[in-house]
């Protein structure tokens, strides 16, 4: 019986020491960004979803006509379908597009659906 209590006390001590020494701020996953998203866990803030998301889970892969070969681009649509947010490997942040009929556009990009694929055309403006 004494061995059982001793095991519980030792195990409790180990759990407590792990909780104190783990992570940069004591939370699983590390630090949160300005929106409260855990970047180390793959989360980023989506303006059109107004939530922390993983773009590779919530987004749709895009065929980027002018992007870097082999690097994935994703699009996430707003709940009402009127806005789309691009997550591109060669952009520092995301890019928001607005719906204009069957396409989503801004001054630099046009997003359209071609059969079962989403295709992104770079329409102008300067690249970073």
Backbone as XML, in Angstrom:
<?xml version="1.0"?>
<chain id="A" units="angstrom">
  <residue number="1" name="UNK">
    <atom name="N" x="0.818" y="-1.199" z="0.000"/>
    <atom name="CA" x="0.000" y="0.000" z="0.000"/>
    <atom name="C" x="0.854" y="1.251" z="0.000"/>
  </residue>
  <residue number="2" name="UNK">
    <atom name="N" x="1.958" y="1.231" z="0.807"/>
    <atom name="CA" x="2.831" y="2.394" z="0.861"/>
    <atom name="C" x="3.477" y="2.654" z="-0.491"/>
  </residue>
  <residue number="3" name="UNK">
    <atom name="N" x="3.808" y="1.594" z="-1.218"/>
    <atom name="CA" x="4.426" y="1.741" z="-2.542"/>
    <atom name="C" x="3.473" y="2.444" z="-3.509"/>
  </residue>
  <residue number="4" name="UNK">
    <atom name="N" x="2.173" y="2.182" z="-3.386"/>
    <atom name="CA" x="1.185" y="2.827" z="-4.248"/>
    <atom name="C" x="1.131" y="4.327" z="-4.012"/>
  </residue>
  <residue number="5" name="UNK">
    <atom name="N" x="1.122" y="4.744" z="-2.744"/>
    <atom name="CA" x="1.102" y="6.170" z="-2.422"/>
    <atom name="C" x="2.391" y="6.843" z="-2.851"/>
  </residue>
  <residue number="6" name="UNK">
    <atom name="N" x="3.509" y="6.149" z="-2.660"/>
    <atom name="CA" x="4.801" y="6.702" z="-3.063"/>
    <atom name="C" x="4.840" y="6.934" z="-4.570"/>
  </residue>
  <residue number="7" name="UNK">
    <atom name="N" x="4.283" y="6.011" z="-5.342"/>
    <atom name="CA" x="4.228" y="6.155" z="-6.798"/>
    <atom name="C" x="3.393" y="7.365" z="-7.200"/>
  </residue>
  <residue number="8" name="UNK">
    <atom name="N" x="2.284" y="7.565" z="-6.506"/>
    <atom name="CA" x="1.417" y="8.706" z="-6.807"/>
    <atom name="C" x="2.140" y="10.011" z="-6.507"/>
  </residue>
  <residue number="9" name="UNK">
    <atom name="N" x="2.850" y="10.078" z="-5.380"/>
    <atom name="CA" x="3.578" y="11.297" z="-5.010"/>
    <atom name="C" x="4.689" y="11.582" z="-6.010"/>
  </residue>
  <residue number="10" name="UNK">
    <atom name="N" x="5.448" y="10.565" z="-6.401"/>
    <atom name="CA" x="6.537" y="10.749" z="-7.366"/>
    <atom name="C" x="5.975" y="11.170" z="-8.717"/>
  </residue>
  <residue number="11" name="UNK">
    <atom name="N" x="4.941" y="10.526" z="-9.175"/>
    <atom name="CA" x="4.332" y="10.871" z="-10.456"/>
    <atom name="C" x="3.793" y="12.297" z="-10.445"/>
  </residue>
  <residue number="12" name="UNK">
    <atom name="N" x="3.165" y="12.710" z="-9.352"/>
    <atom name="CA" x="2.654" y="14.081" z="-9.240"/>
    <atom name="C" x="3.793" y="15.092" z="-9.324"/>
  </residue>
  <residue number="13" name="UNK">
    <atom name="N" x="4.906" y="14.778" z="-8.676"/>
    <atom name="CA" x="6.061" y="15.666" z="-8.728"/>
    <atom name="C" x="6.622" y="15.793" z="-10.132"/>
  </residue>
  <residue number="14" name="UNK">
    <atom name="N" x="6.682" y="14.694" z="-10.863"/>
    <atom name="CA" x="7.178" y="14.731" z="-12.238"/>
    <atom name="C" x="6.265" y="15.563" z="-13.136"/>
  </residue>
  <residue number="15" name="UNK">
    <atom name="N" x="4.975" y="15.375" z="-12.999"/>
    <atom name="CA" x="4.021" y="16.145" z="-13.805"/>
    <atom name="C" x="4.147" y="17.631" z="-13.497"/>
  </residue>
  <residue number="16" name="UNK">
    <atom name="N" x="4.260" y="17.987" z="-12.238"/>
    <atom name="CA" x="4.383" y="19.391" z="-11.842"/>
    <atom name="C" x="5.668" y="19.998" z="-12.375"/>
  </residue>
  <residue number="17" name="UNK">
    <atom name="N" x="6.768" y="19.257" z="-12.358"/>
    <atom name="CA" x="8.032" y="19.802" z="-12.849"/>
    <atom name="C" x="8.003" y="19.997" z="-14.354"/>
  </residue>
  <residue number="18" name="UNK">
    <atom name="N" x="7.325" y="19.110" z="-15.065"/>
    <atom name="CA" x="7.198" y="19.272" z="-16.519"/>
    <atom name="C" x="6.377" y="20.507" z="-16.853"/>
  </residue>
  <residue number="19" name="UNK">
    <atom name="N" x="5.331" y="20.757" z="-16.106"/>
    <atom name="CA" x="4.476" y="21.918" z="-16.370"/>
    <atom name="C" x="5.225" y="23.211" z="-16.140"/>
  </residue>
  <residue number="20" name="UNK">
    <atom name="N" x="6.123" y="23.247" z="-15.174"/>
    <atom name="CA" x="6.865" y="24.464" z="-14.867"/>
    <atom name="C" x="7.956" y="24.717" z="-15.886"/>
  </residue>
  <residue number="21" name="UNK">
    <atom name="N" x="8.640" y="23.657" z="-16.347"/>
    <atom name="CA" x="9.795" y="23.857" z="-17.214"/>
    <atom name="C" x="9.465" y="23.831" z="-18.697"/>
  </residue>
  <residue number="22" name="UNK">
    <atom name="N" x="8.258" y="23.470" z="-19.115"/>
    <atom name="CA" x="7.954" y="23.302" z="-20.529"/>
    <atom name="C" x="7.578" y="24.587" z="-21.231"/>
  </residue>
  <residue number="23" name="UNK">
    <atom name="N" x="8.067" y="24.751" z="-22.477"/>
    <atom name="CA" x="7.646" y="25.858" z="-23.335"/>
    <atom name="C" x="8.211" y="27.207" z="-22.931"/>
  </residue>
  <residue number="24" name="UNK">
    <atom name="N" x="8.091" y="28.181" z="-23.830"/>
    <atom name="CA" x="8.621" y="29.510" z="-23.564"/>
    <atom name="C" x="7.747" y="30.308" z="-22.626"/>
  </residue>
  <residue number="25" name="UNK">
    <atom name="N" x="6.454" y="30.023" z="-22.618"/>
    <atom name="CA" x="5.560" y="30.757" z="-21.728"/>
    <atom name="C" x="4.685" y="29.822" z="-20.902"/>
  </residue>
  <residue number="26" name="UNK">
    <atom name="N" x="5.067" y="28.547" z="-20.817"/>
    <atom name="CA" x="4.334" y="27.593" z="-20.003"/>
    <atom name="C" x="3.131" y="26.974" z="-20.687"/>
  </residue>
  <residue number="27" name="UNK">
    <atom name="N" x="2.813" y="27.380" z="-21.922"/>
    <atom name="CA" x="1.672" y="26.812" z="-22.637"/>
    <atom name="C" x="2.169" y="25.846" z="-23.698"/>
  </residue>
  <residue number="28" name="UNK">
    <atom name="N" x="1.366" y="24.852" z="-23.983"/>
    <atom name="CA" x="1.691" y="23.920" z="-25.050"/>
    <atom name="C" x="1.621" y="24.665" z="-26.376"/>
  </residue>
  <residue number="29" name="UNK">
    <atom name="N" x="2.629" y="24.456" z="-27.228"/>
    <atom name="CA" x="2.630" y="25.072" z="-28.541"/>
    <atom name="C" x="3.401" y="26.367" z="-28.617"/>
  </residue>
  <residue number="30" name="UNK">
    <atom name="N" x="3.832" y="26.904" z="-27.503"/>
    <atom name="CA" x="4.657" y="28.102" z="-27.520"/>
    <atom name="C" x="3.848" y="29.374" z="-27.544"/>
  </residue>
  <residue number="31" name="UNK">
    <atom name="N" x="4.443" y="30.397" z="-28.098"/>
    <atom name="CA" x="3.873" y="31.739" z="-28.071"/>
    <atom name="C" x="2.772" y="31.905" z="-29.109"/>
  </residue>
  <residue number="32" name="UNK">
    <atom name="N" x="1.865" y="32.804" z="-28.798"/>
    <atom name="CA" x="0.774" y="33.147" z="-29.716"/>
    <atom name="C" x="1.114" y="34.452" z="-30.425"/>
  </residue>
  <residue number="33" name="UNK">
    <atom name="N" x="0.585" y="34.602" z="-31.647"/>
    <atom name="CA" x="0.817" y="35.850" z="-32.378"/>
    <atom name="C" x="-0.162" y="36.923" z="-31.892"/>
  </residue>
  <residue number="34" name="UNK">
    <atom name="N" x="-0.198" y="38.048" z="-32.551"/>
    <atom name="CA" x="-1.055" y="39.166" z="-32.154"/>
    <atom name="C" x="-2.539" y="38.853" z="-32.170"/>
  </residue>
  <residue number="35" name="UNK">
    <atom name="N" x="-2.936" y="37.822" z="-32.909"/>
    <atom name="CA" x="-4.345" y="37.420" z="-32.978"/>
    <atom name="C" x="-4.651" y="36.239" z="-32.061"/>
  </residue>
  <residue number="36" name="UNK">
    <atom name="N" x="-3.643" y="35.741" z="-31.359"/>
    <atom name="CA" x="-3.835" y="34.597" z="-30.480"/>
    <atom name="C" x="-3.638" y="33.261" z="-31.163"/>
  </residue>
  <residue number="37" name="UNK">
    <atom name="N" x="-3.088" y="33.252" z="-32.383"/>
    <atom name="CA" x="-2.885" y="32.016" z="-33.131"/>
    <atom name="C" x="-1.533" y="31.388" z="-32.774"/>
  </residue>
  <residue number="38" name="UNK">
    <atom name="N" x="-1.508" y="30.072" z="-32.678"/>
    <atom name="CA" x="-0.281" y="29.332" z="-32.390"/>
    <atom name="C" x="0.440" y="29.013" z="-33.703"/>
  </residue>
  <residue number="39" name="UNK">
    <atom name="N" x="1.358" y="29.879" z="-34.104"/>
    <atom name="CA" x="2.078" y="29.698" z="-35.355"/>
    <atom name="C" x="2.902" y="28.420" z="-35.349"/>
  </residue>
  <residue number="40" name="UNK">
    <atom name="N" x="3.490" y="28.060" z="-34.213"/>
    <atom name="CA" x="4.300" y="26.848" z="-34.125"/>
    <atom name="C" x="3.471" y="25.593" z="-34.396"/>
  </residue>
  <residue number="41" name="UNK">
    <atom name="N" x="2.167" y="25.677" z="-34.197"/>
    <atom name="CA" x="1.274" y="24.552" z="-34.479"/>
    <atom name="C" x="0.656" y="24.662" z="-35.871"/>
  </residue>
  <residue number="42" name="UNK">
    <atom name="N" x="1.114" y="25.621" z="-36.676"/>
    <atom name="CA" x="0.632" y="25.762" z="-38.046"/>
    <atom name="C" x="-0.552" y="26.679" z="-38.222"/>
  </residue>
  <residue number="43" name="UNK">
    <atom name="N" x="-0.939" y="27.410" z="-37.188"/>
    <atom name="CA" x="-2.105" y="28.285" z="-37.282"/>
    <atom name="C" x="-1.706" y="29.700" z="-37.707"/>
  </residue>
  <residue number="44" name="UNK">
    <atom name="N" x="-2.531" y="30.299" z="-38.505"/>
    <atom name="CA" x="-2.376" y="31.689" z="-38.904"/>
    <atom name="C" x="-3.753" y="32.339" z="-38.878"/>
  </residue>
  <residue number="45" name="UNK">
    <atom name="N" x="-3.793" y="33.656" z="-38.781"/>
    <atom name="CA" x="-5.075" y="34.348" z="-38.717"/>
    <atom name="C" x="-5.610" y="34.592" z="-40.119"/>
  </residue>
  <residue number="46" name="UNK">
    <atom name="N" x="-6.877" y="34.281" z="-40.310"/>
    <atom name="CA" x="-7.561" y="34.544" z="-41.575"/>
    <atom name="C" x="-8.486" y="35.733" z="-41.386"/>
  </residue>
  <residue number="47" name="UNK">
    <atom name="N" x="-8.301" y="36.760" z="-42.210"/>
    <atom name="CA" x="-9.153" y="37.947" z="-42.126"/>
    <atom name="C" x="-10.579" y="37.644" z="-42.576"/>
  </residue>
  <residue number="48" name="UNK">
    <atom name="N" x="-10.741" y="36.809" z="-43.603"/>
    <atom name="CA" x="-12.085" y="36.546" z="-44.119"/>
    <atom name="C" x="-12.855" y="35.535" z="-43.267"/>
  </residue>
  <residue number="49" name="UNK">
    <atom name="N" x="-12.157" y="34.700" z="-42.522"/>
    <atom name="CA" x="-12.803" y="33.758" z="-41.607"/>
    <atom name="C" x="-12.886" y="34.321" z="-40.192"/>
  </residue>
  <residue number="50" name="UNK">
    <atom name="N" x="-12.100" y="35.351" z="-39.914"/>
    <atom name="CA" x="-12.004" y="35.962" z="-38.586"/>
    <atom name="C" x="-11.711" y="34.895" z="-37.530"/>
  </residue>
  <residue number="51" name="UNK">
    <atom name="N" x="-10.699" y="34.059" z="-37.844"/>
    <atom name="CA" x="-10.351" y="32.958" z="-36.954"/>
    <atom name="C" x="-8.930" y="32.495" z="-37.239"/>
  </residue>
  <residue number="52" name="UNK">
    <atom name="N" x="-8.366" y="31.771" z="-36.281"/>
    <atom name="CA" x="-7.078" y="31.112" z="-36.477"/>
    <atom name="C" x="-7.347" y="29.816" z="-37.243"/>
  </residue>
  <residue number="53" name="UNK">
    <atom name="N" x="-6.648" y="29.633" z="-38.344"/>
    <atom name="CA" x="-6.853" y="28.447" z="-39.180"/>
    <atom name="C" x="-5.503" y="27.868" z="-39.579"/>
  </residue>
  <residue number="54" name="UNK">
    <atom name="N" x="-5.537" y="26.645" z="-40.044"/>
    <atom name="CA" x="-4.406" y="26.044" z="-40.743"/>
    <atom name="C" x="-4.791" y="26.065" z="-42.215"/>
  </residue>
  <residue number="55" name="UNK">
    <atom name="N" x="-4.071" y="26.848" z="-43.013"/>
    <atom name="CA" x="-4.488" y="27.027" z="-44.406"/>
    <atom name="C" x="-4.468" y="25.720" z="-45.180"/>
  </residue>
  <residue number="56" name="UNK">
    <atom name="N" x="-3.583" y="24.800" z="-44.812"/>
    <atom name="CA" x="-3.515" y="23.523" z="-45.521"/>
    <atom name="C" x="-4.683" y="22.607" z="-45.154"/>
  </residue>
  <residue number="57" name="UNK">
    <atom name="N" x="-5.431" y="22.935" z="-44.091"/>
    <atom name="CA" x="-6.630" y="22.178" z="-43.732"/>
    <atom name="C" x="-7.907" y="22.910" z="-44.155"/>
  </residue>
  <residue number="58" name="UNK">
    <atom name="N" x="-7.946" y="24.219" z="-43.947"/>
    <atom name="CA" x="-9.161" y="25.004" z="-44.224"/>
    <atom name="C" x="-9.206" y="25.546" z="-45.646"/>
  </residue>
  <residue number="59" name="UNK">
    <atom name="N" x="-8.058" y="25.659" z="-46.267"/>
    <atom name="CA" x="-7.986" y="26.260" z="-47.590"/>
    <atom name="C" x="-8.056" y="25.248" z="-48.715"/>
  </residue>
  <residue number="60" name="UNK">
    <atom name="N" x="-8.103" y="25.790" z="-49.911"/>
    <atom name="CA" x="-8.115" y="24.997" z="-51.134"/>
    <atom name="C" x="-6.837" y="25.326" z="-51.887"/>
  </residue>
  <residue number="61" name="UNK">
    <atom name="N" x="-6.165" y="24.312" z="-52.377"/>
    <atom name="CA" x="-4.929" y="24.537" z="-53.126"/>
    <atom name="C" x="-5.244" y="25.244" z="-54.440"/>
  </residue>
  <residue number="62" name="UNK">
    <atom name="N" x="-4.367" y="26.178" z="-54.803"/>
    <atom name="CA" x="-4.558" y="27.011" z="-55.983"/>
    <atom name="C" x="-3.426" y="26.759" z="-56.970"/>
  </residue>
  <residue number="63" name="UNK">
    <atom name="N" x="-3.774" y="26.664" z="-58.249"/>
    <atom name="CA" x="-2.762" y="26.622" z="-59.294"/>
    <atom name="C" x="-2.354" y="28.061" z="-59.567"/>
  </residue>
  <residue number="64" name="UNK">
    <atom name="N" x="-1.143" y="28.413" z="-59.171"/>
    <atom name="CA" x="-0.659" y="29.790" z="-59.276"/>
    <atom name="C" x="0.112" y="29.957" z="-60.576"/>
  </residue>
  <residue number="65" name="UNK">
    <atom name="N" x="-0.505" y="30.634" z="-61.551"/>
    <atom name="CA" x="0.080" y="30.774" z="-62.880"/>
    <atom name="C" x="1.411" y="31.514" z="-62.886"/>
  </residue>
  <residue number="66" name="UNK">
    <atom name="N" x="1.629" y="32.429" z="-61.951"/>
    <atom name="CA" x="2.872" y="33.189" z="-61.951"/>
    <atom name="C" x="3.716" y="32.999" z="-60.714"/>
  </residue>
  <residue number="67" name="UNK">
    <atom name="N" x="3.381" y="32.024" z="-59.903"/>
    <atom name="CA" x="4.097" y="31.829" z="-58.638"/>
    <atom name="C" x="5.325" y="30.962" z="-58.793"/>
  </residue>
  <residue number="68" name="UNK">
    <atom name="N" x="5.953" y="30.710" z="-57.662"/>
    <atom name="CA" x="7.137" y="29.853" z="-57.647"/>
    <atom name="C" x="6.726" y="28.405" z="-57.852"/>
  </residue>
  <residue number="69" name="UNK">
    <atom name="N" x="7.453" y="27.720" z="-58.706"/>
    <atom name="CA" x="7.166" y="26.313" z="-58.963"/>
    <atom name="C" x="7.409" y="25.477" z="-57.714"/>
  </residue>
  <residue number="70" name="UNK">
    <atom name="N" x="6.501" y="24.564" z="-57.452"/>
    <atom name="CA" x="6.663" y="23.624" z="-56.361"/>
    <atom name="C" x="6.233" y="24.131" z="-54.998"/>
  </residue>
  <residue number="71" name="UNK">
    <atom name="N" x="5.928" y="25.404" z="-54.857"/>
    <atom name="CA" x="5.486" y="25.933" z="-53.569"/>
    <atom name="C" x="3.977" y="26.113" z="-53.604"/>
  </residue>
  <residue number="72" name="UNK">
    <atom name="N" x="3.322" y="25.642" z="-52.573"/>
    <atom name="CA" x="1.854" y="25.616" z="-52.550"/>
    <atom name="C" x="1.260" y="26.977" z="-52.227"/>
  </residue>
  <residue number="73" name="UNK">
    <atom name="N" x="0.228" y="27.319" z="-52.950"/>
    <atom name="CA" x="-0.593" y="28.505" z="-52.690"/>
    <atom name="C" x="-1.986" y="28.009" z="-52.315"/>
  </residue>
  <residue number="74" name="UNK">
    <atom name="N" x="-2.629" y="28.719" z="-51.376"/>
    <atom name="CA" x="-3.956" y="28.314" z="-50.913"/>
    <atom name="C" x="-4.893" y="29.507" z="-50.910"/>
  </residue>
  <residue number="75" name="UNK">
    <atom name="N" x="-6.191" y="29.214" z="-51.021"/>
    <atom name="CA" x="-7.230" y="30.226" z="-50.903"/>
    <atom name="C" x="-8.241" y="29.763" z="-49.854"/>
  </residue>
  <residue number="76" name="UNK">
    <atom name="N" x="-8.701" y="30.726" z="-49.069"/>
    <atom name="CA" x="-9.753" y="30.500" z="-48.082"/>
    <atom name="C" x="-10.865" y="31.484" z="-48.413"/>
  </residue>
  <residue number="77" name="UNK">
    <atom name="N" x="-12.091" y="31.001" z="-48.443"/>
    <atom name="CA" x="-13.233" y="31.848" z="-48.780"/>
    <atom name="C" x="-13.944" y="32.318" z="-47.517"/>
  </residue>
  <residue number="78" name="UNK">
    <atom name="N" x="-14.451" y="33.553" z="-47.578"/>
    <atom name="CA" x="-15.266" y="34.074" z="-46.484"/>
    <atom name="C" x="-16.565" y="33.304" z="-46.397"/>
  </residue>
  <residue number="79" name="UNK">
    <atom name="N" x="-17.199" y="33.389" z="-45.271"/>
    <atom name="CA" x="-18.437" y="32.627" z="-45.044"/>
    <atom name="C" x="-19.538" y="32.983" z="-46.046"/>
  </residue>
  <residue number="80" name="UNK">
    <atom name="N" x="-19.563" y="34.244" z="-46.494"/>
    <atom name="CA" x="-20.589" y="34.664" z="-47.448"/>
    <atom name="C" x="-20.167" y="34.472" z="-48.903"/>
  </residue>
  <residue number="81" name="UNK">
    <atom name="N" x="-18.919" y="34.068" z="-49.138"/>
    <atom name="CA" x="-18.430" y="33.836" z="-50.491"/>
    <atom name="C" x="-18.052" y="35.097" z="-51.247"/>
  </residue>
  <residue number="82" name="UNK">
    <atom name="N" x="-18.187" y="36.254" z="-50.627"/>
    <atom name="CA" x="-17.900" y="37.517" z="-51.308"/>
    <atom name="C" x="-16.423" y="37.902" z="-51.258"/>
  </residue>
  <residue number="83" name="UNK">
    <atom name="N" x="-15.684" y="37.317" z="-50.331"/>
    <atom name="CA" x="-14.251" y="37.604" z="-50.242"/>
    <atom name="C" x="-13.472" y="36.296" z="-50.239"/>
  </residue>
  <residue number="84" name="UNK">
    <atom name="N" x="-12.263" y="36.365" z="-50.778"/>
    <atom name="CA" x="-11.346" y="35.235" z="-50.782"/>
    <atom name="C" x="-10.004" y="35.752" z="-50.279"/>
  </residue>
  <residue number="85" name="UNK">
    <atom name="N" x="-9.309" y="34.917" z="-49.550"/>
    <atom name="CA" x="-8.016" y="35.316" z="-48.997"/>
    <atom name="C" x="-6.955" y="34.353" z="-49.505"/>
  </residue>
  <residue number="86" name="UNK">
    <atom name="N" x="-5.934" y="34.914" z="-50.133"/>
    <atom name="CA" x="-4.843" y="34.125" z="-50.682"/>
    <atom name="C" x="-3.691" y="34.036" z="-49.685"/>
  </residue>
  <residue number="87" name="UNK">
    <atom name="N" x="-3.135" y="32.853" z="-49.578"/>
    <atom name="CA" x="-1.922" y="32.621" z="-48.801"/>
    <atom name="C" x="-0.880" y="32.116" z="-49.782"/>
  </residue>
  <residue number="88" name="UNK">
    <atom name="N" x="0.051" y="32.998" z="-50.134"/>
    <atom name="CA" x="1.030" y="32.724" z="-51.175"/>
    <atom name="C" x="2.432" y="32.636" z="-50.585"/>
  </residue>
  <residue number="89" name="UNK">
    <atom name="N" x="3.265" y="31.730" z="-51.091"/>
    <atom name="CA" x="4.613" y="31.578" z="-50.533"/>
    <atom name="C" x="5.519" y="32.778" z="-50.771"/>
  </residue>
  <residue number="90" name="UNK">
    <atom name="N" x="5.212" y="33.607" z="-51.751"/>
    <atom name="CA" x="6.082" y="34.755" z="-52.050"/>
    <atom name="C" x="5.484" y="36.077" z="-51.574"/>
  </residue>
  <residue number="91" name="UNK">
    <atom name="N" x="4.499" y="36.015" z="-50.670"/>
    <atom name="CA" x="3.900" y="37.212" z="-50.077"/>
    <atom name="C" x="4.126" y="37.181" z="-48.572"/>
  </residue>
  <residue number="92" name="UNK">
    <atom name="N" x="4.424" y="38.330" z="-47.987"/>
    <atom name="CA" x="4.676" y="38.407" z="-46.545"/>
    <atom name="C" x="3.414" y="38.119" z="-45.736"/>
  </residue>
  <residue number="93" name="UNK">
    <atom name="N" x="2.277" y="38.558" z="-46.204"/>
    <atom name="CA" x="1.006" y="38.315" z="-45.515"/>
    <atom name="C" x="0.007" y="37.766" z="-46.498"/>
  </residue>
  <residue number="94" name="UNK">
    <atom name="N" x="-1.216" y="37.661" z="-46.063"/>
    <atom name="CA" x="-2.253" y="37.178" z="-46.966"/>
    <atom name="C" x="-2.762" y="38.332" z="-47.830"/>
  </residue>
  <residue number="95" name="UNK">
    <atom name="N" x="-3.484" y="37.979" z="-48.886"/>
    <atom name="CA" x="-4.020" y="38.956" z="-49.841"/>
    <atom name="C" x="-5.520" y="38.706" z="-49.969"/>
  </residue>
  <residue number="96" name="UNK">
    <atom name="N" x="-6.317" y="39.758" z="-49.779"/>
    <atom name="CA" x="-7.772" y="39.618" z="-49.851"/>
    <atom name="C" x="-8.265" y="40.053" z="-51.231"/>
  </residue>
  <residue number="97" name="UNK">
    <atom name="N" x="-9.152" y="39.240" z="-51.793"/>
    <atom name="CA" x="-9.787" y="39.522" z="-53.082"/>
    <atom name="C" x="-11.287" y="39.657" z="-52.855"/>
  </residue>
  <residue number="98" name="UNK">
    <atom name="N" x="-11.961" y="40.402" z="-53.729"/>
    <atom name="CA" x="-13.414" y="40.533" z="-53.645"/>
    <atom name="C" x="-14.053" y="39.934" z="-54.888"/>
  </residue>
  <residue number="99" name="UNK">
    <atom name="N" x="-15.264" y="39.439" z="-54.715"/>
    <atom name="CA" x="-15.952" y="38.760" z="-55.807"/>
    <atom name="C" x="-16.501" y="39.765" z="-56.812"/>
  </residue>
  <residue number="100" name="UNK">
    <atom name="N" x="-16.259" y="39.477" z="-58.062"/>
    <atom name="CA" x="-16.804" y="40.236" z="-59.189"/>
    <atom name="C" x="-17.362" y="39.215" z="-60.176"/>
  </residue>
  <residue number="101" name="UNK">
    <atom name="N" x="-18.625" y="38.871" z="-59.993"/>
    <atom name="CA" x="-19.228" y="37.847" z="-60.847"/>
    <atom name="C" x="-18.618" y="36.494" z="-60.559"/>
  </residue>
  <residue number="102" name="UNK">
    <atom name="N" x="-18.105" y="35.805" z="-61.596"/>
    <atom name="CA" x="-17.563" y="34.460" z="-61.384"/>
    <atom name="C" x="-16.103" y="34.434" z="-60.922"/>
  </residue>
  <residue number="103" name="UNK">
    <atom name="N" x="-15.488" y="35.597" z="-60.719"/>
    <atom name="CA" x="-14.079" y="35.655" z="-60.311"/>
    <atom name="C" x="-13.923" y="36.513" z="-59.058"/>
  </residue>
  <residue number="104" name="UNK">
    <atom name="N" x="-12.783" y="36.358" z="-58.391"/>
    <atom name="CA" x="-12.405" y="37.187" z="-57.245"/>
    <atom name="C" x="-11.166" y="37.955" z="-57.667"/>
  </residue>
  <residue number="105" name="UNK">
    <atom name="N" x="-11.134" y="39.278" z="-57.407"/>
    <atom name="CA" x="-10.065" y="40.120" z="-57.944"/>
    <atom name="C" x="-9.581" y="41.147" z="-56.923"/>
  </residue>
  <residue number="106" name="UNK">
    <atom name="N" x="-8.393" y="41.670" z="-57.182"/>
    <atom name="CA" x="-7.898" y="42.927" z="-56.640"/>
    <atom name="C" x="-7.008" y="43.522" z="-57.729"/>
  </residue>
  <residue number="107" name="UNK">
    <atom name="N" x="-6.186" y="44.504" z="-57.414"/>
    <atom name="CA" x="-5.390" y="45.154" z="-58.457"/>
    <atom name="C" x="-4.234" y="44.297" z="-58.961"/>
  </residue>
  <residue number="108" name="UNK">
    <atom name="N" x="-3.932" y="43.172" z="-58.305"/>
    <atom name="CA" x="-2.800" y="42.344" z="-58.709"/>
    <atom name="C" x="-3.148" y="40.912" z="-59.087"/>
  </residue>
  <residue number="109" name="UNK">
    <atom name="N" x="-4.317" y="40.434" z="-58.662"/>
    <atom name="CA" x="-4.643" y="39.021" z="-58.851"/>
    <atom name="C" x="-6.069" y="38.836" z="-59.332"/>
  </residue>
  <residue number="110" name="UNK">
    <atom name="N" x="-6.272" y="37.747" z="-60.075"/>
    <atom name="CA" x="-7.597" y="37.272" z="-60.443"/>
    <atom name="C" x="-7.657" y="35.791" z="-60.126"/>
  </residue>
  <residue number="111" name="UNK">
    <atom name="N" x="-8.671" y="35.394" z="-59.366"/>
    <atom name="CA" x="-8.874" y="33.993" z="-59.001"/>
    <atom name="C" x="-10.113" y="33.500" z="-59.715"/>
  </residue>
  <residue number="112" name="UNK">
    <atom name="N" x="-9.985" y="32.364" z="-60.387"/>
    <atom name="CA" x="-11.118" y="31.812" z="-61.127"/>
    <atom name="C" x="-11.115" y="30.295" z="-60.999"/>
  </residue>
  <residue number="113" name="UNK">
    <atom name="N" x="-12.286" y="29.712" z="-61.225"/>
    <atom name="CA" x="-12.377" y="28.262" z="-61.211"/>
    <atom name="C" x="-12.375" y="27.768" z="-62.641"/>
  </residue>
  <residue number="114" name="UNK">
    <atom name="N" x="-11.506" y="26.788" z="-62.912"/>
    <atom name="CA" x="-11.406" y="26.166" z="-64.223"/>
    <atom name="C" x="-11.612" y="24.667" z="-64.022"/>
  </residue>
  <residue number="115" name="UNK">
    <atom name="N" x="-12.789" y="24.205" z="-64.375"/>
    <atom name="CA" x="-13.229" y="22.836" z="-64.095"/>
    <atom name="C" x="-13.189" y="22.616" z="-62.586"/>
  </residue>
  <residue number="116" name="UNK">
    <atom name="N" x="-12.396" y="21.674" z="-62.107"/>
    <atom name="CA" x="-12.364" y="21.384" z="-60.671"/>
    <atom name="C" x="-11.208" y="22.097" z="-59.965"/>
  </residue>
  <residue number="117" name="UNK">
    <atom name="N" x="-10.441" y="22.903" z="-60.696"/>
    <atom name="CA" x="-9.280" y="23.581" z="-60.115"/>
    <atom name="C" x="-9.537" y="25.068" z="-59.921"/>
  </residue>
  <residue number="118" name="UNK">
    <atom name="N" x="-8.875" y="25.630" z="-58.911"/>
    <atom name="CA" x="-8.846" y="27.074" z="-58.729"/>
    <atom name="C" x="-7.542" y="27.574" z="-59.317"/>
  </residue>
  <residue number="119" name="UNK">
    <atom name="N" x="-7.632" y="28.594" z="-60.182"/>
    <atom name="CA" x="-6.464" y="29.118" z="-60.886"/>
    <atom name="C" x="-6.278" y="30.579" z="-60.524"/>
  </residue>
  <residue number="120" name="UNK">
    <atom name="N" x="-5.054" y="30.939" z="-60.184"/>
    <atom name="CA" x="-4.716" y="32.309" z="-59.829"/>
    <atom name="C" x="-3.875" y="32.916" z="-60.936"/>
  </residue>
  <residue number="121" name="UNK">
    <atom name="N" x="-4.348" y="34.034" z="-61.487"/>
    <atom name="CA" x="-3.590" y="34.777" z="-62.488"/>
    <atom name="C" x="-3.080" y="36.051" z="-61.845"/>
  </residue>
  <residue number="122" name="UNK">
    <atom name="N" x="-1.827" y="36.360" z="-62.101"/>
    <atom name="CA" x="-1.238" y="37.612" z="-61.608"/>
    <atom name="C" x="-1.486" y="38.651" z="-62.699"/>
  </residue>
  <residue number="123" name="UNK">
    <atom name="N" x="-2.292" y="39.654" z="-62.363"/>
    <atom name="CA" x="-2.791" y="40.562" z="-63.392"/>
    <atom name="C" x="-2.049" y="41.880" z="-63.493"/>
  </residue>
  <residue number="124" name="UNK">
    <atom name="N" x="-1.180" y="42.178" z="-62.585"/>
    <atom name="CA" x="-0.464" y="43.445" z="-62.667"/>
    <atom name="C" x="0.029" y="43.891" z="-61.329"/>
  </residue>
  <residue number="125" name="UNK">
    <atom name="N" x="0.497" y="45.114" z="-61.280"/>
    <atom name="CA" x="1.052" y="45.650" z="-60.039"/>
    <atom name="C" x="2.451" y="45.113" z="-59.812"/>
  </residue>
  <residue number="126" name="UNK">
    <atom name="N" x="3.108" y="45.630" z="-58.821"/>
    <atom name="CA" x="4.464" y="45.210" z="-58.556"/>
    <atom name="C" x="4.475" y="44.072" z="-57.557"/>
  </residue>
  <residue number="127" name="UNK">
    <atom name="N" x="5.417" y="43.170" z="-57.732"/>
    <atom name="CA" x="5.595" y="42.077" z="-56.793"/>
    <atom name="C" x="6.583" y="42.503" z="-55.732"/>
  </residue>
  <residue number="128" name="UNK">
    <atom name="N" x="6.419" y="41.994" z="-54.503"/>
    <atom name="CA" x="7.339" y="42.378" z="-53.429"/>
    <atom name="C" x="8.748" y="41.908" z="-53.674"/>
  </residue>
</chain>
